[in-house]
Amino acid sequence: MALPPPDPQFVLRGTSAAVHTLHFSCGGPEPDIPLLFSGSENGFIHVWNLKTHRVDTALDGHGRKSVYCVETMGGKDRLLSQGRDQRICLWDLAEGRTSVMDSVFTEHVGFCRCSLLKVAQGRWLMAMAARSLEEVQILELPSKTSVCTLKPEVGAKLGMPMCLKLWQLSCGSQPVLLAGYEDGSVVLWNVSMGKALSQLICHQEPVMSLDFDSEKAKGISGSSEKVLSIWSLNEQQNLQVYKTHELVNAGISDITIRPDKKILATAGWDHRIRIFGWKKLKPLAVLDYHTATIHCVSFSDHSSPRERLLAAGSKDQRISVWSIYAQT
Amino acid sequence: VSFIPGGLDCSISFVSHVLGKVCIHGRQKEILGVLVPCLTDLTKSDCIWQRICWRLVECVPDRWMEAVVIGFVQKAPRADILSRLLGNLVVKNKKAQFVVTQKMLLLQYGHTTAVLQNLLGHLSQDSLRRTLLLRVLQELLETWSSSSAVKHSPVEQQLYISKAILICLSHLKESEIESCRQELLTSMMEGVKCHLDSSLPQLRRLGMVVAESISLKINSEGPVLKFEYEEDDTTRELKSLVEQTPSFCVVPSLPDDDRSEEADATLSESDEKSGPAAPLMPDEESDAELDSDDDLIPYDMSEDKELKIKAPVYIRDCIEVLTGSRSEDVDKWEATVKALESLVRKNPAATREVSVELAKILLHLEEKTCIEGFLELRQRAQVAVLTTDPIPVAKYLTSQFYSLNYSLRQRMDILDVLVLAAQELSCPKFHGKTKHSGAQKPCIQLLPGSDSSKGWRRIVDERIKSKTRRFHMGQSHAELASCPNEFYSVAGYFFFPLIQHFDRPLTTFDLLGEDHLVLGRLVHTLAILMYLSVNTVAVTAMGKALLEFVWVLRFHTDSYVRQGILSCISSLLLSVPAEWILAEMTEELLETQSWLGDVMEKDPDGDCRKLALQNLLLMENIKKKLEAVPS
């Protein structure tokens, strides 16, 4: 007899706007407070204290334009945020400061979230959608120098890049980029050489979100249709479709794989969070709490497995935080 | 009758005379019934017999030529046989030419399709005769595209001409089409306009089918004209006439066959869009891996079903959603439109508070997203509102009918809603009897036929039958189940405002002028309302008003309007008590009777004549009934 799905452990209210992005920062040692960063449609970035469940700080740096991506850069003192004001801001939050250190003007008018990858101590690579319609630009941070621009070949008709993921197999190896495009295809790019290694049509509709497991060389992508597509990367760096999974309702905004690669969560347009086992994509749970479309899901980076959390931000202005499958 | 074989110089003129005389006396069938099969066999391969046969028909005197030729054309089983028998008679003999090219095609219209095919096939088979074929086609097209012909000639004749045009088209060669392409195009455009202008749905459909076929012929590569209409036997028959490839014809296989193949090919190509790459790695790997850490127990997911947007539960919420400008909530808007009718019916008290507002919203409601059956949903909601709160909503709708700035479609919607609501109010049994197929698809949008009047006519016919039976057998048919008739108290509100302003033209709406389609619908609507008002208190006042209204319009040129007027008179005769009719309206009745007699004999439209006859019968019945009552 299957148990009914659990309720959220707690719910964070107070953003007064739809929540578009979430990022945990709980890895620090005690007495560091576990934090959750959230970006909202009204341009604010809220820093939530996960002990008190209240907002510690609210950052206003995007001119009241929607913030659709937040990431930390090596700890909770450095924050990167991307907003609809076409800017990526780098924040310094150490010692209670709340100032924008630097910003990058992307000239990108879409919704493609940037992707960060730490390549060396203090050096990051960031992939972001650029001004030109189909291009992806790779910048090195904090120097903001352009590493390369990834342009699809003429006539490829990929459309806008919708989601990006930078990764490298191990520290020191070549960084590679996976990009999902508007026409439903996922392209694997070699960043150093600036050319595409493989392209796979995964969906008939635009790819909304993707995530990749570099250990198993397997990735998953979700779109506005009813199908989740799981694909793999073989030795020749070719993408192949591995499996597809059909959902009950169409539309996925976000997919994320838990850091221990055991489960993954999808944020659905049907107001539900779905949990699957990553190994065989076995459906595990459907979490039905929100009353509007869910924009983002994120797993925490707690060092202790039992404290791990899953957060989901929705258009109904609430962030639900769950503790699910934390024992394994 | 036996013939002398051999190449002797025998004179056949005597035989021709006999043949002609017999035919003119009306005995074509008998004599040709024997002669034609005989000659068919004889002329199959024998040239001499063919020539004899030709001489035979050529020698028939002119005054009997028509009968003979018509007889041959009707009797010959196929066009090539006709050619064998008649030869080039139509080219050589003026009278025969007149009969074949003018009389049988333009002046008469009683011949069957097979006869038409024979005739036109015959014309197409010889190069000498093909010029005649082209001329015939031109004249047919001229008639087809003349607006006065479309307005005044009977439907059967127009059908006949359309069939002839299509058969001609099927016989034309590419080169000939090339040469007269421009004329074909001009005639088609004019003809289509006249046909679509007509109020009768059969004529509109005729125009559409012929125009499609013509455009297919002249434009075999490019985009082709395509109308949306309901297929029925007539249209299918017409279409089949064009696509024939007579095997014995000289004409090469028609381009439209190739075209239809091309069209099929492109259709199948577009279906094979490049789908996602097939999974290359099957699921063998999953078996190889042991489920070492598959100890994640799934939770209960039985609640995970398809997401359904909930419609609002309160009427005022519905109003908010429908008038709201928030364009994001289209799902909610759709759900509201679908749920509105049942909500209105379940909450009559709440509806009555906001009935006029709701009626206003529904009248102006436009399709925001692509819902299936939007027009029907909207109409049912309107009917529901009207039946729940008849008086204020009827006042509103009838006032809007004559207001500025509404489209013809909206005005006709008002009429349809009034009729449906009246039927529903008069008896629950009528509810659902006349369903409007209001759902229209894109393509060339045309107004649907007056389905309600057809259904109504059935009811009236039944009623008339029952009335006549009643006189003879003395039984009374209790047709309608007994239940309180809610329509009685509100009939006046439906009827009188509609009849009030019909002769007052507005800037955008002129009932007596261009908008005769709406006038026709209005007249039919009034007929139905009159019929449903039987036994109401106001029925006599209605009758008088209706008779005056009808009197003004009785010579209207549009046959749809005339049909409506005759229906009005039927309803009047059925609904108004007979005593009152005879007492108060004797003079008008007499005038009406003489007018009806006129219509019955001289009106070009078959339906009008039938209706006039029915009305005269009804009047007779009333008189007899009153005389039969012992005073």
Interface residues (C-beta under 8 A of the other chain):
Chain A: A2 L3 P4 P5 P6 G184 L200 I201 C202 H203 Q204 S229 S232 Q240 V241 Y242 K243 T244 V248 N249 K262 I263 D270 H271 R272 G277 K279 K280 K282 P283 L284 A285 V286 D288 Y325 T328
Chain B: S274 G275 P276 A277 A278 P279 L280 M281 D283 S286 E289 D291 D293 D294 D295 L296 I297 P298 Y299 D300 M301 E303 D304 K305 E306 L307
